[in-house]
């Protein structure tokens, strides 16, 4: 296992930098589809973390699985909240239940 540690760390760091570079170049119009994709990836990580936490592994591996489970669930919930907030920005005031600001200024 010691022989696999440094190549694994190298791949992880490389994937982190590549992922950061790709995410930074995404336009704002594609944010919602990108969030749904990352939520799907996080859902796969949740299933894997549940398998690790519930499996017959040493305690430190199960603790790391619990941390991964918490991080993935936080990512999923945050993604849904951010996406919901962004979608609310595109709704008109009448659909949200607010008053139309132009109607208040125009004389009747």
C-alpha positions in Angstrom: 0.0 0.0 0.0 2.9 2.4 0.7 4.0 2.1 -3.0 0.6 3.3 -4.2 0.4 6.4 -1.9 2.5 8.9 -3.8 1.1 8.1 -7.3 -2.4 8.4 -5.9 -1.6 11.8 -4.3 -0.1 12.9 -7.6 -3.2 12.0 -9.5 -5.4 13.7 -6.9 -3.5 16.9 -7.0 -3.4 16.9 -10.8 -7.1 16.2 -11.0 -7.8 19.0 -8.5 -5.9 21.6 -10.6 -7.5 20.4 -13.9 -11.0 20.5 -12.3 -10.4 24.0 -10.9 -9.2 25.2 -14.3 -12.3 23.7 -16.1 -14.7 25.1 -13.5 -13.3 28.6 -13.7 -13.9 28.8 -17.4 -17.6 27.8 -17.3 -19.9 30.7 -18.3 -22.6 31.7 -15.9 -25.3 30.5 -18.3 -24.1 26.9 -17.8 -24.0 27.0 -14.0 -27.2 25.2 -13.4 -26.4 22.2 -15.7 -23.0 22.0 -14.2 -24.4 22.0 -10.7 -26.7 19.1 -11.6 -23.7 17.2 -13.0 -21.7 17.8 -9.8 -24.7 16.7 -7.7 -24.8 13.5 -9.6 -21.1 12.9 -9.1 -21.5 13.7 -5.4 -24.4 11.2 -5.2 -22.0 8.5 -6.4 -19.5 9.6 -3.8 -22.3 9.3 -1.1 -23.1 5.7 -2.1 -19.4 4.8 -2.0 -19.0 6.5 1.4 -22.0 4.7 2.8 -20.5 1.4 1.7 -17.2 2.3 3.4 -18.8 3.5 6.6 -21.0 0.5 6.9 -18.4 -2.0 5.8 -16.0 -4.1 7.9 -13.0 -1.8 7.6 -10.5 -0.5 10.2 -11.7 2.5 12.2 -9.6 5.1 10.5 -10.9 4.1 7.1 -14.5 4.3 8.4 -13.8 7.7 9.8 -12.5 8.9 6.5 -15.6 7.4 4.9 -17.8 9.4 7.3 -15.9 12.6 6.5 -16.4 11.9 2.7 -20.1 11.3 3.4 -20.5 14.6 5.2 -18.5 16.5 2.5 -20.6 14.9 -0.3 -23.9 15.6 1.4 -22.9 19.2 2.1 -22.0 19.6 -1.6 -25.3 18.1 -2.7 -27.4 20.3 -0.4 -25.5 23.4 -1.2 -25.8 22.8 -4.9 -29.5 22.5 -4.7 -29.8 25.6 -2.6 -27.6 27.6 -4.9 -29.4 26.3 -8.0 -32.8 27.2 -6.4 -31.6 30.7 -5.6 -30.3 31.2 -9.2 -33.6 30.0 -10.7 -35.5 32.4 -8.4 -33.6 35.2 -10.0 -35.1 34.5 -13.3 -38.7 34.5 -12.1 -40.8 37.7 -12.5 -42.2 39.6 -9.5 -45.8 38.5 -10.2 -44.8 34.8 -10.0 -42.9 35.4 -6.7 -45.9 37.2 -5.2 -44.3 40.6 -5.0 -45.7 43.9 -6.2 -44.8 45.2 -9.7 -42.5 48.3 -9.1 -43.6 49.8 -12.4 -47.3 49.6 -11.4 -46.7 51.6 -8.3 -45.1 54.5 -10.3 -47.7 54.8 -13.0 -50.7 56.9 -12.3 -54.2 55.4 -12.6 
